[in-house]
């Protein structure tokens, strides 16, 4: 008989939800995380009384009432609505592309005028677009592409838009109403008091060991539990036997200002190529903070190298093929469950990760679990 029923590697949303539900079912869980805090990428650090999103801005949104009720059963969410603005060479535009943006770009006031302007600019590409530039020009035309898409996308991926595959931009939603709400989902907000509250509530009364990397002594950790839930990097789990999966990374520069309100909005996108960061985040606005000071974070996209944080998977043919080889190995495992963004090599929003953790629980425990 082993000491624990489940060893959960990673205390991000996937690991925390799984641990919570398994514990509810009477299973004994141990959660380990190599970082010095729980919560994975939703973790916030308290600086000057402000919850600073350490791993990039996190805004919760979902259309799924079940998931919304689930997270609200742990912590109440506020009414924050994401309405980013774009700064292009000092000009300010509302996002997502909507009637406010079109007025700011061209002085047009009606949907019909905006539609006419966009269709006149759209480049009919014969056949399928072969790169991001062609794709964007065919969807929204020259002005929106040049001022709001080109520089931002090139910085994000570190390559010219002409060298980026068209699939990166599948759709570019255009809204012919004066609505600056970035998401179309029914529910959105930020946990009141920050994301750590959500994680703390999920992991309440569950044993968590921080600063503990599974790979430093995988035999010891594996032998402690009947089952393993792995939410780390899938290629590392298999000692990179087929090669390393590639990512895009980010670097964050946090700055405290002795100022009440620095940029007037939580999220400002810098869309020109010349400014090296893509976004500037003023965290207090996520929670309508009224602290005397403010914390602003600049987000710099970077090349990923082993050892750096893996943020965005590069789901091109090469990496997806590599991943499918690792996935085939996962499918043969009997006592290991793989979940979360790193083990499945895919970008997921928080609500999707929570949904997939709940589905995994349901399948794994086969009983009619009500989660
Ligand atoms: P996550 O990475 O959070 O957790 C994995 C954990 O495993 C980490 O804590 C890690 O330290 C640990 N671990 C890994 N290997 C280990 C090992 N060997 N031993 C021990 N521990 C190990 N979503 C959204 O809905 N709205 C948003 O606004 C955003 N914004 C956003 C911005 C940026 C920049 C990114 C990259 C992502 C987002 N997201 C998002 C997505 C969101 O971050 C994501 O859905 C969840 O955090 C994923 O949770 P996981 O548990 O899968 O991974």
Boltz pocket constraint, residues with backbone or C-beta under 6 A from the ligand:
constraints:
  - pocket:
      binder: B
      contacts: [[A, 9], [A, 10], [A, 11], [A, 12], [A, 13], [A, 14], [A, 15], [A, 32], [A, 33], [A, 34], [A, 35], [A, 37], [A, 38], [A, 39], [A, 40], [A, 41], [A, 42], [A, 55], [A, 56], [A, 57], [A, 58], [A, 59], [A, 60], [A, 61], [A, 212], [A, 213], [A, 214], [A, 215], [A, 231], [A, 232], [A, 233], [A, 250], [A, 311], [A, 312], [A, 339], [A, 340], [A, 341], [A, 342], [A, 348], [A, 349], [A, 350], [A, 351], [A, 353]]
      max_distance: 6.0
